Amino acid sequence: MNTTEFMQEKCGVAIDYGEWFGTSYHGYIRINLATKPEFVEQTIEAIIREARLL
C-alpha cells in the first residue's frame, strides 16, 4: 500500500505530496490543519486507527 492509498482511501485524509514542493521532498506529505480542532483530532485518530491495522 502506498501513501495515497493509506491516507486518502483508508484514512479519508486529503494531502499534498512532498514532490509538489520539490524533488528533495519525495516521500513527505503536507497536511493542512486550518480547520476546527475537532476535525484535526478526528483525522489523527483515523490515521492512528488505520496504522494499527497495517
Contacts in CASP RR format, 6 or more apart in sequence:
PFRMAT RR
TARGET T0000
AUTHOR 0000-0000-0000
METHOD contacts of the structure
MODEL  1
MNTTEFMQEKCGVAIDYGEWFGTSYHGYIRINLATKPEFVEQTIEAIIRE
ARLL
1 10 0 8 1.000
1 54 0 8 1.000
3 15 0 8 1.000
3 17 0 8 1.000
3 27 0 8 1.000
3 29 0 8 1.000
6 50 0 8 1.000
6 54 0 8 1.000
7 13 0 8 1.000
7 15 0 8 1.000
7 29 0 8 1.000
7 47 0 8 1.000
8 14 0 8 1.000
8 15 0 8 1.000
10 50 0 8 1.000
11 43 0 8 1.000
11 46 0 8 1.000
11 47 0 8 1.000
11 50 0 8 1.000
12 46 0 8 1.000
13 31 0 8 1.000
13 43 0 8 1.000
13 46 0 8 1.000
13 47 0 8 1.000
15 29 0 8 1.000
15 30 0 8 1.000
15 31 0 8 1.000
16 29 0 8 1.000
16 30 0 8 1.000
16 31 0 8 1.000
16 32 0 8 1.000
17 27 0 8 1.000
17 28 0 8 1.000
17 29 0 8 1.000
17 30 0 8 1.000
18 25 0 8 1.000
18 26 0 8 1.000
18 27 0 8 1.000
18 28 0 8 1.000
18 29 0 8 1.000
18 30 0 8 1.000
19 25 0 8 1.000
19 26 0 8 1.000
19 27 0 8 1.000
21 30 0 8 1.000
31 43 0 8 1.000
33 40 0 8 1.000
END
